[in-house]
Amino acid sequence: MARARKNKPTVTTILLVVEGTTEKIYFERLKGLERYSSLKIKPDLPKHSNLTTLLDYAKDEQASGAYDYVWLLFDRDVLQTQKLPKTTLDLINNPEKLKKHGIDIADSMPCFEIWFLLHYCLPKQTYQNQDKLIEELCKHIPNYCKKQEWLDKNDIYSMLKDKIDTALKNSETLRERNKKADTSDYSMCNVDLLITEIQKLGKK
């Protein structure tokens, strides 16, 4: 008589379409350290020319059915430098509409490093550019650098892991503060939504 096989736990798959090396390395380190048995995370840095290309790539991957969840990560300062079609702007500025395409977004302003800063403090309401935010981040992580060489040598996820609850709390506070902002260029970060989702799926 054949031996009954035990049901294998279901593995959930999540694709992270990122626009930069920093995001890719951060989530690769997260994946390696946390080792979720029920969750497979794939940070993907496709070749792209602009946000429209990234969005189209995310749509194609979602339509392929290869992943349970697809997230798009990008820096909102690209809206100031890239000429994007109305169809792209309409979707990335309406998360609920984009969600109907099966895609969630974890956007940041001015850059992904604001997520790192949130592990230490609330950011300023606005930053002139990415360099100004990174300058503030360096007060907490001396010599921080976006270059791959620095990121390869320094495990940024491990550095911040014990402060992640602070980052999640600060992200909520920042979101509430932004509801009262009198400018459209306020610093913002929705990476916490992705982190919360990963934590939830990883516990299943």
N, C-alpha and C positions, 0 to 999 in steps of 0.2 A: 504493500500500500504506500502510495507516495506521501512523503512528509508534507504537511501543510506549511506553506510559506507565510511568514509573518508579513503583515502589511508594512511596506516601507513608508516612512514619513514623507508627506508631500513637500517638495522643494519649490518655494516661490522664487520667481526670477524678476529682477528689477534692472532695467537699463538706465544708465545715467549718461545722457548726451551732454558733454561739457565742451566749453570753448577754449579752455586753457590748461596748461600743464599743471598749474597749482591745484586745481580742482581734481584732476585725474590722480595725481600723486596722493593727495589727502585721502581720497576715497579708496585708493588701492591699499593704503596703510590701515585705514579703518577695517577694510575687508580682511586683511591679513591678521590683524590683532584680535578682532572680535570672533572670527571663525564661526559665524552663525551656521548651524547645521541645517536649518530649515529655510535658509535664504541665500540665494546666489546673486551677488552684486557685480555688475559689469560696468565700470566707468569707461566710456568710449569717447575718444578725442578724434573725431573724423576730420579729414581735410575739408576746409570750408573757406569761403570767401567773405561771407557775412551771415547775419542772423537768419535771414531767409533760408539760406542753404542748410543751416543747422536745424531749423524748424521742419523743413521738408524731409531731412534725414530722419528726424524723430518720428514724423508721420509715417514714413515708409517702414521703419522698424516696428512701429506699433501695429501697422496693417499686416505685417508678416505673421503675427501671432506667436512669435518666438518668445515674447516676454509677457509676464503678467502685468507689469507696470513699466511705464516709460516716463522719465523725468527729463526736463530740459533745464540746464543751468547756464546762466549768462549774466554778464555785467550790463546794467542799464545805461552806463555811460556811452555804450555803442549807439544809442539812439541820437546822440549828439554828433556822431561822426559818420554814421552810415545813412545813405539814402535808401530807406526801406519802403516797399510798396504798402499801400493802404491795407491790403489783405493780411500782411504780416503784423502790422501795427494793431489791427483790429483784434487779432488773436492774442498776442502777447500782453495786450492791455486789458484783456477780458479773460482771466483765468478760468471762469466757469464755462465760457464758450470753448476754450481750448480743451478743457476737461472732457467735453463731449466728443472730442477726437481721440480720447484715451491718453492725453498727455497732461502731466502736471508740471508746474514751473517752480524753480527755486532761484529766483533772481536776486540780485544785489545792486546797491548803488552806493558808492561808485564802482566797487569791485568786490570780489569774493573775500578778500582779506577782512572785510568788515565782520564776517562771521568769526574770524580769529579774535578780533578786537572785543567782540561781545563776551568772550570768555573772561575778560578783565573789567570791562566798564561799559557804560553807555557811550556810543559815539557822539560826535558833535552833530548838530542838526544838518549842516551841509559841509562839503569838502570841495575845494576848488578843483581837485583832480585826485587820481589814485595815489600819486606820490605823497600828497598831504596826509592821506589816511595812513599810508604805510609808515610815514614819519612818526605818527602817533603810536602805531603798533610797535615800533622799535623801542618805545619807552618801556614796554613790557617784555618784548622778545628782542633783546639787543642783537644787532646785525642781521635782522630778518631780511631776506632777499627773495624776490620772485624767481630768480634764475634757477634753472633745473639743477645746476651743480650744488647750490645751497640746499635745495629741497631734497636732493638725493642723499645728502650727508646728514640731514637733520630730520628726524621723524616728527613732523609737525603734529600728527594726530596724537601720538603718545605724549607729546609735550602738553597738549591741551585737554586730554581725556578726563583728568580729575576735576576739571572746571566746567564740564559740559552742562551741568545743571544750572550753573550761573549763566551760561550762554543762552540756554533755553528761556530762563526767566527774563534776562535782559532783552531778548528778542521780542517777547510779549510786551514788555514795557515800551520798547521802541515802536512797536506797531500801534500801541495806544497813543503814544506821543504824536505819531505822524497823522493821526486822524484830526489833530488840531493844527497841523502845520499850515503856514500861510505861504508856502512855496511848493512848486511841483518838483524841485530838484533836491528834496530832502534825502538824507542818507536812509537807506532801508535794507532789509535783509529777510528773505523768506527761506533761507537754508535750514532754519530750525524745523520747518514743516517737513522737509525731507528726512532730517535726522530722527524726528519723532516717528515718522512712518517706518524707517529702517528698524528702529528699536522695537516697535510694535510687531512688525513682521518677523523679526529675529527671535521673538519670544514664543512664536506659535509652534 
